[in-house]
Amino acid sequence: VVSKYCQETLDEFHTPDLDKVFITYTTATPEMVEAARAALVERGFKNIYETHAGCTIASHCGGNTLGILYFNDGE
């Protein structure tokens, strides 16, 4: 599911700045984070950073929340 999420996000916002991307999560499993990392490496991102979501995201989205954040230069 994580790989599919990353692919669908990158398909919709399809002109990313490949310099950096963040994998931000609450209590995601190591396997979830690795699946996201693999999808981002495949897409060609140069610098991949892992960050923990703050209390606002955690309280609204809950456990096992994971998102990718990057600048999209496209429309």
C-alpha positions in Angstrom: 0.0 0.0 0.0 2.8 2.4 0.8 4.5 1.8 -2.5 1.2 2.4 -4.3 0.6 5.6 -2.3 4.0 7.0 -3.3 3.5 6.1 -6.9 0.1 7.7 -7.1 1.3 10.8 -5.4 4.2 11.1 -7.7 1.9 10.5 -10.7 -0.4 13.3 -9.7 2.3 15.8 -8.7 4.7 14.6 -11.4 7.4 17.2 -11.7 9.2 17.0 -8.3 12.4 18.7 -7.4 14.5 15.5 -7.1 17.0 17.2 -4.7 15.2 16.3 -1.5 12.2 14.5 -0.2 10.9 13.8 3.3 9.3 10.6 4.6 7.3 11.9 7.6 5.5 9.5 9.8 3.9 8.9 13.2 4.4 5.3 14.3 5.0 3.6 10.9 6.7 0.3 10.9 10.3 0.0 9.5 8.9 -1.9 6.6 6.5 0.9 5.7 9.3 3.4 5.8 11.6 1.2 3.7 8.8 0.7 1.1 8.5 4.5 0.8 12.3 4.9 0.6 12.5 2.3 -2.2 9.8 4.0 -4.2 11.6 7.4 -3.8 15.0 6.0 -4.7 13.4 4.4 -7.8 12.0 7.8 -8.8 15.5 9.4 -8.5 15.4 11.5 -5.4 18.9 12.4 -4.3 18.4 13.1 -0.6 15.8 11.3 1.4 15.1 12.4 5.0 13.1 10.7 7.6 11.1 12.9 10.1 8.6 12.2 12.8 5.3 13.9 12.5 4.4 16.3 15.3 1.5 16.2 17.7 -1.0 17.9 15.3 -0.6 15.3 12.6 -0.5 12.4 15.1 -3.6 13.5 16.8 -5.6 14.0 13.6 -4.3 11.1 11.6 -3.3 8.5 14.2 -0.8 5.8 14.3 0.9 4.3 11.2 0.4 7.6 9.3 3.1 8.1 6.6 3.4 10.9 4.0 6.0 12.0 1.5 6.8 15.7 1.2 8.6 17.4 -1.7 8.6 20.5 -3.8 6.7 20.1 -7.0 7.8 22.5 -9.8 4.9 21.6 -12.1 1.5 23.0 -12.5 
